[in-house]
């Protein structure tokens, strides 16, 4: 029995190692430029062992894509459905959380933007983004604010796009921003920290404009 348990642990460890290597390589190179050999080398295993655990690059990519999107979406569900916070407080929490997350994994926005077009149907089938957003308390809250006249009658989709755009665009265009403005990494990170405070201010101004 002990021997069987040990084998299972080794198998799980190898599988996790492959998935982590695939995450690193796919996030960096994207699906088209990634070879299974690249993933095997990143994991420090031979190609036949990778093929034993994951029969195809497509299957492994699907797992990584769904896990990446899942983390990105699921971390926000609690924020979207918090009935005790205002719209602007939600924006502030989302800004802090996403900026901190992406600073740790800056390749995620580019990976999602570059790859989701080819897999959007599969992603939306596995992760019901539309239902999560449209059934959220945030949307009810937004519509109530519109009906009360406190904010302009603009679609909540525009509101969400504005929030996400302000958060994600600097990461997607980081090389252009840093090169064009001649700023260093530490200066760029300082700007990101400033955005945590500025984005809620900008969004509040937009809502009242």
Residue frames as a rotation matrix with the C-alpha (Angstrom) as fourth column:
UNK 1
0.563 0.826 0.000 0.00
0.826 -0.563 0.000 0.00
0.000 0.000 -1.000 0.00
UNK 2
0.426 -0.489 -0.761 2.83
0.201 -0.769 0.607 2.39
-0.882 -0.412 -0.229 0.94
UNK 3
-0.622 -0.718 0.312 4.53
0.409 0.042 0.912 1.78
-0.668 0.695 0.268 -2.40
UNK 4
-0.152 0.673 0.723 1.32
0.976 -0.010 0.215 2.52
0.152 0.739 -0.656 -4.31
UNK 5
0.767 0.437 -0.469 0.87
0.558 -0.816 0.151 5.80
-0.317 -0.377 -0.870 -2.44
UNK 6
-0.004 -0.881 -0.474 4.44
0.154 -0.469 0.870 6.86
-0.988 -0.069 0.137 -3.18
UNK 7
-0.652 -0.199 0.731 3.95
0.708 0.185 0.682 6.20
-0.271 0.962 0.020 -6.92
UNK 8
0.341 0.883 0.322 0.81
0.928 -0.371 0.037 8.31
0.153 0.286 -0.946 -6.95
UNK 9
0.655 -0.155 -0.739 2.62
0.283 -0.857 0.431 11.22
-0.700 -0.491 -0.518 -5.33
UNK 10
-0.470 -0.883 0.013 5.41
0.262 -0.125 0.957 11.02
-0.843 0.453 0.290 -7.90
UNK 11
-0.394 0.409 0.823 2.88
0.918 0.130 0.375 10.99
0.046 0.903 -0.426 -10.74
UNK 12
0.687 0.711 -0.152 1.07
0.724 -0.687 0.061 14.03
-0.061 -0.152 -0.986 -9.35
UNK 13
0.314 -0.670 -0.673 4.33
0.159 -0.662 0.733 15.88
-0.936 -0.337 -0.101 -8.89
UNK 14
-0.686 -0.581 0.438 5.39
0.485 0.084 0.871 15.21
-0.543 0.809 0.224 -12.48
UNK 15
-0.023 0.780 0.625 2.02
0.978 -0.111 0.175 16.26
0.205 0.616 -0.761 -13.85
UNK 16
0.791 0.302 -0.532 2.13
0.479 -0.847 0.232 19.49
-0.381 -0.438 -0.814 -11.85
UNK 17
-0.128 -0.933 -0.335 5.68
0.206 -0.356 0.912 20.15
-0.970 0.048 0.238 -13.03
UNK 18
-0.630 -0.049 0.775 4.59
0.765 0.128 0.631 19.76
-0.130 0.991 -0.043 -16.66
UNK 19
0.412 0.879 0.240 1.61
0.890 -0.445 0.102 22.05
0.197 0.171 -0.965 -16.19
UNK 20
0.618 -0.248 -0.746 3.74
0.279 -0.818 0.503 24.73
-0.735 -0.519 -0.436 -14.54
UNK 21
-0.532 -0.842 0.085 6.30
0.313 -0.102 0.944 24.50
-0.787 0.529 0.318 -17.35
UNK 22
-0.357 0.492 0.794 3.50
0.924 0.059 0.379 24.72
0.139 0.869 -0.475 -19.94
UNK 23
0.693 0.624 -0.361 2.10
0.689 -0.720 0.080 27.78
-0.210 -0.304 -0.929 -18.18
UNK 24
0.142 -0.748 -0.648 5.49
0.128 -0.635 0.762 29.51
-0.982 -0.190 0.005 -18.33
UNK 25
-0.762 -0.535 0.366 6.10
0.377 0.094 0.921 28.68
-0.527 0.840 0.130 -22.00
UNK 26
-0.122 0.796 0.593 2.56
0.978 -0.006 0.210 29.31
0.171 0.605 -0.777 -23.28
UNK 27
0.687 0.382 -0.619 2.35
0.557 -0.823 0.110 32.64
-0.468 -0.420 -0.778 -21.44
UNK 28
-0.049 -0.828 -0.559 5.68
-0.011 -0.559 0.829 33.70
-0.999 0.047 0.018 -22.90
UNK 29
-0.887 -0.461 0.017 5.41
-0.031 0.097 0.995 32.37
-0.460 0.882 -0.100 -26.47
UNK 30
-0.053 0.920 -0.389 1.73
-0.927 -0.190 -0.323 31.75
-0.371 0.344 0.863 -27.12
UNK 31
0.528 0.386 0.756 0.22
-0.220 0.922 -0.317 28.62
-0.820 0.001 0.573 -28.60
UNK 32
0.992 -0.019 -0.125 1.52
-0.119 0.195 -0.973 28.81
0.043 0.981 0.191 -32.17
UNK 33
0.363 -0.932 -0.002 5.18
-0.677 -0.262 -0.688 29.40
0.640 0.251 -0.726 -31.28
UNK 34
0.031 -0.315 0.949 5.31
-0.924 0.354 0.147 26.76
-0.382 -0.881 -0.280 -28.55
UNK 35
-0.053 -0.092 -0.994 6.56
-0.534 0.844 -0.050 23.24
0.844 0.528 -0.094 -29.23
UNK 36
0.927 0.363 -0.097 5.96
-0.138 0.569 0.811 20.34
0.349 -0.738 0.577 -26.87
UNK 37
0.271 -0.914 -0.302 9.74
0.763 0.395 -0.512 20.01
0.587 -0.091 0.804 -26.79
UNK 38
-0.334 -0.341 0.879 9.95
-0.147 -0.902 -0.406 23.55
0.931 -0.264 0.251 -25.33
UNK 39
0.514 0.623 0.589 7.63
-0.708 -0.081 0.702 22.51
0.485 -0.778 0.400 -22.51
UNK 40
0.872 -0.235 -0.429 9.57
0.345 0.917 0.199 19.31
0.347 -0.322 0.881 -21.85
UNK 41
-0.116 -0.982 0.147 12.82
0.591 -0.188 -0.784 21.26
0.798 -0.004 0.603 -21.66
UNK 42
-0.180 0.145 0.973 11.29
-0.539 -0.842 0.026 23.83
0.823 -0.519 0.229 -19.30
UNK 43
0.773 0.558 0.301 10.03
-0.570 0.404 0.715 20.99
0.278 -0.725 0.630 -17.08
UNK 44
-0.191 -0.942 0.275 13.39
-0.978 0.206 0.025 19.20
-0.080 -0.264 -0.961 -17.21
UNK 45
0.116 0.290 0.950 11.89
-0.206 0.943 -0.263 15.95
-0.972 -0.165 0.169 -18.52
UNK 46
-0.902 -0.398 0.165 12.08
0.058 0.268 0.962 14.01
-0.427 0.877 -0.219 -21.77
UNK 47
-0.645 0.643 -0.412 9.48
-0.759 -0.481 0.439 14.44
0.084 0.596 0.799 -24.49
UNK 48
-0.516 0.452 -0.728 8.10
0.007 0.852 0.524 10.90
0.856 0.265 -0.443 -24.21
UNK 49
-0.724 0.243 -0.645 7.24
0.689 0.204 -0.696 11.47
-0.037 -0.948 -0.315 -20.55
UNK 50
-0.774 0.468 -0.426 5.38
-0.365 -0.880 -0.303 14.67
-0.517 -0.080 0.852 -21.40
UNK 51
-0.516 0.575 -0.635 3.43
-0.703 0.139 0.697 12.82
0.489 0.806 0.332 -24.10
UNK 52
-0.714 0.241 -0.657 2.60
0.431 0.891 -0.141 10.08
0.551 -0.384 -0.741 -21.59
UNK 53
-0.668 0.441 -0.600 0.84
0.533 -0.280 -0.798 12.59
-0.520 -0.853 -0.048 -19.30
UNK 54
0.125 0.672 -0.729 -0.60
-0.237 -0.694 -0.680 14.93
-0.963 0.258 0.073 -21.94
UNK 55
0.162 -0.017 0.987 -1.31
0.671 0.735 -0.098 13.42
-0.723 0.678 0.131 -25.34
UNK 56
0.172 -0.047 0.984 -1.29
0.910 -0.374 -0.177 16.69
0.377 0.926 -0.022 -27.29
UNK 57
-0.878 -0.479 -0.007 -0.20
0.465 -0.847 -0.257 20.30
0.117 -0.228 0.967 -27.17
UNK 58
-0.432 0.799 0.419 -3.82
-0.134 -0.516 0.846 21.27
0.892 0.309 0.330 -27.78
UNK 59
0.447 0.634 -0.632 -5.05
0.493 0.415 0.765 19.53
0.747 -0.653 -0.127 -24.63
UNK 60
-0.184 -0.619 -0.764 -2.32
0.982 -0.142 -0.121 21.02
-0.034 -0.773 0.634 -22.50
UNK 61
-0.912 -0.131 0.388 -2.98
0.210 -0.963 0.169 24.49
0.352 0.235 0.906 -23.90
UNK 62
-0.018 0.989 0.147 -6.70
0.044 -0.147 0.988 24.17
0.999 0.024 -0.041 -23.18
UNK 63
0.377 0.096 -0.921 -5.93
0.863 0.324 0.387 23.35
0.335 -0.941 0.039 -19.55
UNK 64
-0.565 -0.706 -0.427 -3.58
0.806 -0.583 -0.103 26.33
-0.176 -0.402 0.898 -19.16
UNK 65
-0.766 0.333 0.550 -5.91
0.075 -0.803 0.591 28.74
0.639 0.493 0.590 -20.93
UNK 66
0.267 0.956 -0.121 -8.91
0.205 0.066 0.977 27.75
0.942 -0.285 -0.178 -18.80
UNK 67
0.234 -0.259 -0.937 -6.88
0.968 0.147 0.202 27.85
0.085 -0.955 0.285 -15.58
UNK 68
-0.812 -0.584 0.018 -5.50
0.584 -0.812 -0.021 31.28
0.027 -0.006 1.000 -16.45
UNK 69
-0.532 0.698 0.479 -8.93
-0.135 -0.629 0.766 32.67
0.836 0.343 0.429 -17.30
UNK 70
0.324 0.676 -0.662 -10.45
0.543 0.440 0.715 30.93
0.775 -0.591 -0.225 -14.30
UNK 71
-0.235 -0.511 -0.827 -8.07
0.964 -0.231 -0.132 32.62
-0.124 -0.828 0.547 -11.89
UNK 72
-0.948 -0.180 0.263 -8.60
0.249 -0.932 0.263 35.95
0.198 0.315 0.928 -13.64
UNK 73
-0.304 0.926 0.224 -12.41
-0.199 -0.292 0.935 35.73
0.932 0.240 0.273 -13.47
UNK 74
0.296 0.518 -0.802 -13.03
0.573 0.576 0.583 33.81
0.764 -0.632 -0.127 -10.25
UNK 75
-0.564 -0.576 -0.591 -10.92
0.819 -0.299 -0.490 36.14
0.106 -0.761 0.640 -8.13
UNK 76
-0.946 0.197 0.258 -13.41
-0.162 -0.975 0.151 38.90
0.281 0.101 0.954 -8.95
UNK 77
-0.297 0.919 -0.258 -16.69
0.373 0.361 0.855 37.10
0.879 0.158 -0.451 -8.23
UNK 78
-0.078 0.227 -0.971 -16.67
0.997 0.022 -0.075 38.01
0.004 -0.974 -0.228 -4.54
UNK 79
-0.828 -0.282 -0.484 -15.95
0.302 -0.953 0.039 41.65
-0.472 -0.114 0.874 -5.36
UNK 80
-0.857 0.508 0.087 -18.70
-0.102 -0.333 0.937 41.86
0.506 0.794 0.337 -7.99
UNK 81
-0.015 0.920 -0.393 -21.30
0.331 0.375 0.866 40.43
0.944 -0.117 -0.310 -5.60
UNK 82
-0.686 -0.263 -0.678 -20.34
0.724 -0.163 -0.670 42.34
0.065 -0.951 0.303 -2.46
UNK 83
0.210 0.901 0.379 -23.48
0.756 -0.396 0.521 44.20
0.620 0.177 -0.764 -1.43
UNK 84
0.599 -0.003 -0.801 -21.66
0.710 -0.459 0.533 46.34
-0.369 -0.888 -0.273 1.14
UNK 85
-0.445 -0.837 -0.318 -19.35
0.505 -0.527 0.684 48.21
-0.740 0.144 0.657 -1.22
UNK 86
0.438 0.541 -0.718 -20.16
-0.251 -0.693 -0.676 51.07
-0.863 0.476 -0.168 -3.59
UNK 87
0.961 -0.078 0.266 -19.38
0.277 0.290 -0.916 50.99
-0.006 0.954 0.300 -7.31
UNK 88
0.588 -0.779 0.220 -16.26
-0.533 -0.577 -0.619 53.11
0.608 0.246 -0.754 -6.81
UNK 89
0.219 -0.489 0.844 -15.11
-0.860 0.313 0.404 50.95
-0.461 -0.814 -0.352 -3.89
UNK 90
0.724 0.081 0.685 -15.46
0.165 0.944 -0.286 47.92
-0.670 0.320 0.670 -6.15
UNK 91
0.896 -0.421 0.143 -13.38
0.043 -0.238 -0.970 49.66
0.443 0.875 -0.195 -8.82
UNK 92
0.365 -0.786 0.499 -10.71
-0.901 -0.432 -0.021 50.41
0.232 -0.442 -0.866 -6.24
UNK 93
0.317 -0.197 0.928 -10.59
-0.491 0.802 0.339 46.79
-0.811 -0.563 0.157 -5.04
UNK 94
0.874 0.054 0.483 -10.49
0.347 0.626 -0.698 45.45
-0.340 0.778 0.528 -8.61
UNK 95
0.779 -0.615 0.123 -7.73
-0.336 -0.575 -0.746 47.90
0.530 0.540 -0.654 -9.54
UNK 96
0.196 -0.716 0.670 -5.59
-0.964 -0.017 0.264 46.91
-0.178 -0.698 -0.694 -6.57
UNK 97
0.398 0.017 0.917 -6.15
-0.256 0.962 0.093 43.21
-0.881 -0.272 0.388 -7.03
UNK 98
0.921 -0.005 0.388 -5.58
0.355 0.416 -0.837 43.01
-0.157 0.909 0.386 -10.78
UNK 99
0.683 -0.718 0.134 -2.58
-0.528 -0.612 -0.589 45.34
0.505 0.332 -0.797 -10.80
UNK 100
0.142 -0.632 0.762 -0.91
-0.896 0.244 0.370 43.35
-0.420 -0.735 -0.532 -8.01
UNK 101
0.546 0.142 0.826 -1.69
0.030 0.982 -0.189 40.04
-0.837 0.128 0.531 -9.74
UNK 102
0.951 -0.128 0.281 -0.45
0.291 0.068 -0.954 41.14
0.103 0.990 0.101 -13.14
UNK 103
0.548 -0.814 0.191 2.70
-0.816 -0.571 -0.093 42.73
0.185 -0.105 -0.977 -11.72
UNK 104
0.059 -0.484 0.873 3.61
-0.571 0.701 0.427 39.24
-0.819 -0.524 -0.235 -10.52
UNK 105
-0.226 -0.068 0.972 2.68
0.603 0.774 0.194 37.68
-0.765 0.630 -0.134 -13.89
UNK 106
-0.203 0.138 -0.969 2.96
-0.349 -0.935 -0.060 40.51
-0.915 0.326 0.238 -16.45
UNK 107
-0.960 -0.194 -0.200 2.66
-0.253 0.303 0.919 38.15
-0.118 0.933 -0.340 -19.42
UNK 108
-0.571 0.781 0.253 -0.98
0.541 0.590 -0.599 37.26
-0.617 -0.205 -0.760 -18.60
UNK 109
0.195 0.737 -0.648 -2.76
-0.164 -0.627 -0.762 40.19
-0.967 0.254 -0.001 -20.36
UNK 110
-0.255 -0.373 -0.892 -0.82
-0.922 -0.186 0.341 39.68
-0.293 0.909 -0.296 -23.58
UNK 111
-0.983 -0.099 0.155 -1.39
-0.072 0.983 0.169 35.94
-0.169 0.155 -0.973 -23.43
UNK 112
-0.297 0.950 0.098 -5.14
0.483 0.238 -0.843 36.32
-0.824 -0.203 -0.530 -22.95
UNK 113
0.257 0.399 -0.880 -5.48
-0.449 -0.757 -0.475 39.07
-0.856 0.517 -0.016 -25.56
UNK 114
-0.410 -0.558 -0.721 -3.42
-0.886 0.056 0.460 37.16
-0.217 0.828 -0.517 -28.10
UNK 115
-0.990 -0.120 -0.072 -4.92
-0.131 0.976 0.173 33.71
0.050 0.181 -0.982 -27.62
UNK 116
-0.552 0.820 0.156 -8.52
0.053 0.221 -0.974 34.12
-0.832 -0.529 -0.165 -26.56
UNK 117
-0.107 0.520 -0.847 -9.68
-0.896 -0.420 -0.145 35.07
-0.431 0.744 0.511 -30.07
UNK 118
-0.482 -0.179 -0.858 -8.85
-0.684 0.689 0.241 31.56
0.548 0.703 -0.454 -31.25
UNK 119
-0.787 0.121 -0.605 -10.45
0.364 0.883 -0.297 29.85
0.498 -0.454 -0.739 -28.26
UNK 120
-0.803 0.427 0.417 -13.20
-0.574 -0.743 -0.345 32.20
0.162 -0.516 0.841 -27.17
UNK 121
0.136 0.921 -0.366 -16.02
-0.674 0.357 0.647 29.69
0.726 0.159 0.669 -27.74
UNK 122
0.074 -0.198 -0.977 -14.35
0.410 0.900 -0.151 27.04
0.909 -0.389 0.148 -25.64
UNK 123
-0.891 -0.451 -0.044 -13.46
0.250 -0.407 -0.879 29.52
0.378 -0.794 0.476 -22.90
UNK 124
-0.597 0.722 0.349 -16.98
-0.769 -0.639 0.005 30.94
0.227 -0.266 0.937 -22.67
UNK 125
0.253 0.658 -0.709 -18.42
-0.333 0.747 0.575 27.42
0.908 0.091 0.409 -22.61
UNK 126
-0.062 -0.390 -0.919 -16.25
0.678 0.659 -0.326 26.46
0.732 -0.643 0.224 -19.62
UNK 127
-0.706 -0.178 -0.686 -16.25
0.644 -0.566 -0.515 29.84
-0.297 -0.805 0.514 -17.87
UNK 128
0.102 0.863 0.495 -19.65
0.958 -0.220 0.186 31.62
0.269 0.455 -0.849 -18.22
UNK 129
-0.811 -0.555 -0.187 -18.26
0.584 -0.786 -0.202 35.16
-0.035 -0.273 0.961 -18.13
UNK 130
-0.630 0.624 0.462 -21.49
-0.100 -0.655 0.749 36.72
0.770 0.425 0.475 -19.39
UNK 131
0.379 0.807 -0.453 -23.59
0.372 0.315 0.873 35.11
0.847 -0.500 -0.181 -16.66
UNK 132
-0.102 -0.509 -0.855 -21.07
0.992 0.012 -0.126 35.98
0.074 -0.861 0.503 -13.97
UNK 133
-0.951 -0.306 0.041 -21.11
0.306 -0.952 -0.007 39.65
0.042 0.006 0.999 -14.97
UNK 134
-0.574 0.769 0.282 -24.76
-0.217 -0.475 0.853 40.13
0.789 0.428 0.440 -15.93
UNK 135
0.408 0.742 -0.531 -26.09
0.346 0.413 0.843 38.36
0.845 -0.528 -0.088 -12.82
UNK 136
-0.480 -0.714 -0.510 -23.71
0.759 -0.047 -0.649 40.15
0.439 -0.699 0.565 -10.48
UNK 137
0.339 0.544 -0.768 -24.70
0.862 -0.506 0.022 42.66
-0.376 -0.670 -0.640 -7.81
UNK 138
-0.593 -0.639 -0.489 -22.40
0.355 -0.753 0.553 45.18
-0.722 0.155 0.674 -9.49
UNK 139
-0.867 0.300 0.398 -24.65
0.351 -0.197 0.915 45.30
0.353 0.933 0.065 -12.55
UNK 140
0.157 0.953 -0.261 -27.80
0.900 -0.030 0.435 45.66
0.406 -0.303 -0.862 -10.40
UNK 141
0.109 -0.246 -0.963 -26.03
0.727 -0.641 0.246 48.41
-0.678 -0.727 0.109 -8.48
UNK 142
-0.869 -0.494 -0.031 -24.96
0.314 -0.598 0.738 50.16
-0.383 0.631 0.674 -11.68
UNK 143
-0.541 0.737 0.405 -28.47
0.558 -0.046 0.829 50.05
0.630 0.674 -0.386 -13.16
UNK 144
0.341 0.658 -0.671 -29.94
0.940 -0.224 0.258 51.41
0.019 -0.719 -0.695 -9.90
UNK 145
-0.299 -0.553 -0.778 -27.49
0.503 -0.784 0.364 54.33
-0.811 -0.282 0.513 -10.06
UNK 146
-0.951 0.004 0.309 -28.55
0.287 -0.356 0.889 55.04
0.113 0.934 0.338 -13.65
UNK 147
-0.140 0.989 0.039 -32.26
0.764 0.083 0.640 54.89
0.630 0.119 -0.767 -12.76
UNK 148
0.312 0.226 -0.923 -31.73
0.875 -0.447 0.187 57.27
-0.370 -0.866 -0.337 -9.86
UNK 149
0.887 0.001 0.462 -30.03
0.286 -0.788 -0.546 59.76
0.364 0.616 -0.699 -12.17
UNK 150
0.755 -0.643 -0.131 -26.82
-0.117 -0.329 0.937 59.78
-0.645 -0.692 -0.323 -10.14
UNK 151
-0.463 -0.883 0.073 -24.84
-0.020 0.092 0.996 58.56
-0.886 0.460 -0.060 -13.16
UNK 152
-0.310 0.307 -0.900 -25.39
-0.895 -0.412 0.168 58.88
-0.319 0.858 0.402 -16.89
UNK 153
0.587 0.632 0.506 -27.41
-0.371 0.766 -0.525 56.29
-0.720 0.120 0.684 -18.80
UNK 154
0.029 -0.667 -0.744 -24.52
-0.970 0.160 -0.182 54.40
0.240 0.728 -0.643 -20.38
UNK 155
0.684 0.272 -0.677 -24.36
-0.265 0.957 0.118 50.62
0.680 0.098 0.726 -20.77
UNK 156
0.787 -0.387 0.480 -22.72
-0.441 0.192 0.877 48.75
-0.431 -0.902 -0.019 -17.90
UNK 157
0.699 -0.564 0.441 -20.57
0.694 0.684 -0.225 47.03
-0.174 0.463 0.869 -20.53
UNK 158
0.495 -0.507 0.706 -18.99
0.176 -0.737 -0.652 50.42
0.851 0.447 -0.275 -21.31
UNK 159
0.701 -0.176 0.692 -18.35
-0.689 -0.417 0.592 50.88
0.185 -0.892 -0.414 -17.60
UNK 160
0.785 -0.389 0.483 -16.66
0.053 0.818 0.572 47.46
-0.618 -0.423 0.663 -17.30
UNK 161
0.619 -0.570 0.540 -14.62
0.738 0.186 -0.649 48.01
0.270 0.800 0.536 -20.47
UNK 162
0.586 -0.387 0.712 -13.39
-0.271 -0.922 -0.278 51.34
0.764 -0.030 -0.645 -19.12
UNK 163
0.734 -0.291 0.613 -12.30
-0.617 0.091 0.782 49.78
-0.283 -0.952 -0.113 -15.82
UNK 164
0.684 -0.464 0.563 -10.53
0.409 0.883 0.230 46.84
-0.604 0.073 0.794 -17.44
UNK 165
0.688 -0.414 0.596 -9.00
0.530 -0.274 -0.802 49.02
0.495 0.868 0.031 -20.14
UNK 166
0.647 -0.427 0.631 -7.45
-0.568 -0.823 0.026 51.37
0.508 -0.376 -0.775 -17.59
UNK 167
0.625 -0.406 0.667 -6.02
-0.475 0.481 0.737 48.41
-0.620 -0.777 0.108 -15.70
UNK 168
0.580 -0.311 0.753 -4.83
0.437 0.899 0.034 46.21
-0.687 0.309 0.657 -18.57
UNK 169
0.959 -0.139 0.248 -3.64
0.186 -0.354 -0.917 48.59
0.215 0.925 -0.313 -21.27
UNK 170
0.564 -0.809 0.168 -0.43
-0.825 -0.541 0.163 49.69
-0.041 -0.231 -0.972 -19.49
UNK 171
0.126 -0.512 0.850 0.65
-0.316 0.791 0.523 46.06
-0.940 -0.335 -0.062 -19.17
UNK 172
0.635 0.189 0.749 -0.15
0.560 0.555 -0.615 45.18
-0.532 0.810 0.247 -22.78
UNK 173
0.832 -0.278 0.481 1.68
0.257 -0.575 -0.777 48.27
0.492 0.770 -0.406 -24.08
UNK 174
0.837 -0.478 -0.265 4.47
0.197 -0.188 0.962 48.25
-0.510 -0.858 -0.063 -21.47
UNK 175
-0.048 -0.929 0.366 7.41
0.874 0.139 0.466 48.00
-0.484 0.342 0.805 -23.94
UNK 176
0.033 0.139 0.990 6.00
0.783 -0.619 0.061 50.88
0.621 0.773 -0.129 -26.02
UNK 177
0.916 0.365 0.168 5.34
0.172 -0.735 0.656 53.05
0.363 -0.572 -0.736 -22.97
UNK 178
0.662 -0.714 -0.230 8.74
0.340 0.012 0.940 52.41
-0.668 -0.700 0.251 -21.41
UNK 179
-0.195 -0.766 0.613 10.60
0.931 0.052 0.361 52.86
-0.309 0.641 0.703 -24.69
UNK 180
0.140 0.347 0.927 8.63
0.736 -0.663 0.137 55.87
0.662 0.663 -0.348 -25.89
UNK 181
0.892 0.256 0.372 8.75
-0.042 -0.774 0.632 57.71
0.450 -0.579 -0.680 -22.55
UNK 182
-0.029 -0.995 -0.094 12.27
-0.078 0.096 -0.992 56.50
0.997 -0.022 -0.080 -21.71
UNK 183
0.324 0.182 0.928 11.30
-0.918 -0.177 0.355 55.23
0.229 -0.967 0.109 -18.26
UNK 184
-0.694 -0.674 -0.254 12.85
-0.544 0.721 -0.429 52.43
0.472 -0.159 -0.867 -16.24
UNK 185
-0.360 0.547 -0.756 11.19
0.357 0.829 0.430 49.42
0.862 -0.114 -0.494 -14.58
UNK 186
-0.622 0.092 -0.778 11.07
0.777 -0.057 -0.628 50.99
-0.102 -0.994 -0.036 -11.14
UNK 187
-0.887 0.318 -0.334 9.46
-0.320 -0.946 -0.051 54.14
-0.332 0.062 0.941 -12.58
UNK 188
-0.531 0.711 -0.460 6.89
-0.398 0.270 0.877 52.08
0.748 0.649 0.140 -14.46
UNK 189
-0.385 0.350 -0.854 6.05
0.699 0.715 -0.022 50.15
0.603 -0.605 -0.520 -11.26
UNK 190
-0.835 0.080 -0.544 5.64
0.359 -0.670 -0.650 53.44
-0.417 -0.738 0.531 -9.39
UNK 191
-0.770 0.573 -0.281 3.17
-0.626 -0.589 0.511 54.54
0.127 0.570 0.812 -12.05
UNK 192
-0.387 0.627 -0.676 1.22
0.102 0.758 0.644 51.31
0.916 0.180 -0.357 -11.63
UNK 193
-0.581 0.135 -0.802 1.02
0.813 0.143 -0.565 51.93
0.038 -0.981 -0.192 -7.88
UNK 194
-0.897 0.248 -0.366 -0.31
-0.180 -0.961 -0.211 55.43
-0.404 -0.123 0.907 -8.60
UNK 195
-0.673 0.653 -0.349 -2.95
-0.425 0.045 0.904 53.97
0.606 0.756 0.247 -10.91
UNK 196
-0.590 0.462 -0.663 -4.47
0.700 0.701 -0.135 52.01
0.402 -0.544 -0.737 -8.02
UNK 197
-0.454 0.383 -0.804 -5.57
0.553 -0.586 -0.592 55.36
-0.698 -0.714 0.054 -6.59
UNK 198
-0.773 0.061 -0.631 -6.15
-0.394 -0.826 0.403 57.20
-0.496 0.561 0.663 -9.86
UNK 199
-0.905 0.414 -0.096 -8.37
0.148 0.519 0.842 54.66
0.398 0.748 -0.531 -11.65
UNK 200
-0.266 0.868 -0.420 -11.29
0.957 0.185 -0.222 54.97
-0.115 -0.461 -0.880 -9.17
UNK 201
-0.285 0.108 -0.952 -11.04
0.172 -0.972 -0.162 58.79
-0.943 -0.210 0.258 -9.45
UNK 202
-0.895 -0.105 -0.432 -11.06
-0.389 -0.287 0.875 58.66
-0.216 0.952 0.216 -13.24
UNK 203
-0.763 0.642 -0.081 -13.97
0.518 0.681 0.518 56.19
0.387 0.353 -0.851 -13.35
UNK 204
-0.190 0.705 -0.683 -16.03
0.816 -0.274 -0.509 58.29
-0.546 -0.654 -0.523 -10.94
UNK 205
-0.475 -0.050 -0.879 -15.42
-0.240 -0.953 0.184 61.34
-0.847 0.298 0.441 -13.14
UNK 206
-0.977 0.106 -0.183 -16.46
-0.146 0.285 0.947 59.37
0.153 0.953 -0.263 -16.24
UNK 207
-0.560 0.806 -0.192 -19.68
0.824 0.565 -0.031 58.22
0.084 -0.175 -0.981 -14.58
UNK 208
0.065 0.577 -0.814 -20.65
0.628 -0.658 -0.416 61.80
-0.776 -0.484 -0.405 -13.81
UNK 209
-0.824 -0.484 -0.295 -19.45
0.095 -0.631 0.770 63.33
-0.559 0.606 0.566 -17.09
